[in-house]
């Protein structure tokens, strides 16, 4: 929903949603945002509680559902059900990953979300004040999905342990820090996105451990399966 910031106190920001006022608590506010009276913001409704004074509405700017709804608003293929958002992993205000899928061979699911010259995803990035968004292709094959989810890093192989829902990922030595990400963020978001535990090894370490190369064929690098946005917000510009 779109609301207008009315006022704030030490605990809450009060957002006018038209006929009713909603509460945006501190832990639901994005750390990179400052809210001022009369600001127009998009919020995700998380809870409605009955009180003696009537219903109390709680909203969020950090909920993964906000990112999903923003894509539904900006991407007609998602709204129409041609492209499906399979999962979302979000660290609000900093970086997010979403996985998308389509059963239509004529449609590029990732490309549809990015839009012409990145216009669709740029609108969402601007709404979230520069939050970076990785859009990756979903797959029911854990080898492929985990490799895609670790974008923008290249992946040499994914060793899957289905019993423990865990994977060991082998990446080129020079890509190790990129695959792990700053403070482990890229690997952490990829694990949330896929639902698999991810242990990342450099190629040198994997060879020393004797787990790479395997007799089976490793993950093959394909065409671009993910897009990372590096678009700054209008404020930063």
Secondary structure as GFF3:
##gff-version 3
##sequence-region A 1 237
A	DSSP	beta_strand	2	8	.	.	.	ID=ss1
A	DSSP	beta_strand	12	16	.	.	.	ID=ss2
A	DSSP	beta_strand	21	25	.	.	.	ID=ss3
A	DSSP	three_ten_helix	26	28	.	.	.	ID=ss4
A	DSSP	beta_strand	40	42	.	.	.	ID=ss5
A	DSSP	beta_strand	44	51	.	.	.	ID=ss6
A	DSSP	beta_strand	54	60	.	.	.	ID=ss7
A	DSSP	alpha_helix	64	74	.	.	.	ID=ss8
A	DSSP	alpha_helix	76	79	.	.	.	ID=ss9
A	DSSP	beta_strand	84	91	.	.	.	ID=ss10
A	DSSP	beta_strand	95	101	.	.	.	ID=ss11
A	DSSP	alpha_helix	109	114	.	.	.	ID=ss12
A	DSSP	three_ten_helix	116	118	.	.	.	ID=ss13
A	DSSP	alpha_helix	119	127	.	.	.	ID=ss14
A	DSSP	beta_strand	132	137	.	.	.	ID=ss15
A	DSSP	alpha_helix	142	149	.	.	.	ID=ss16
A	DSSP	beta_strand	157	161	.	.	.	ID=ss17
A	DSSP	beta_strand	166	171	.	.	.	ID=ss18
A	DSSP	three_ten_helix	173	175	.	.	.	ID=ss19
A	DSSP	alpha_helix	176	180	.	.	.	ID=ss20
A	DSSP	three_ten_helix	182	184	.	.	.	ID=ss21
A	DSSP	alpha_helix	185	194	.	.	.	ID=ss22
A	DSSP	beta_strand	197	202	.	.	.	ID=ss23
A	DSSP	alpha_helix	203	209	.	.	.	ID=ss24
A	DSSP	beta_strand	226	228	.	.	.	ID=ss25
###
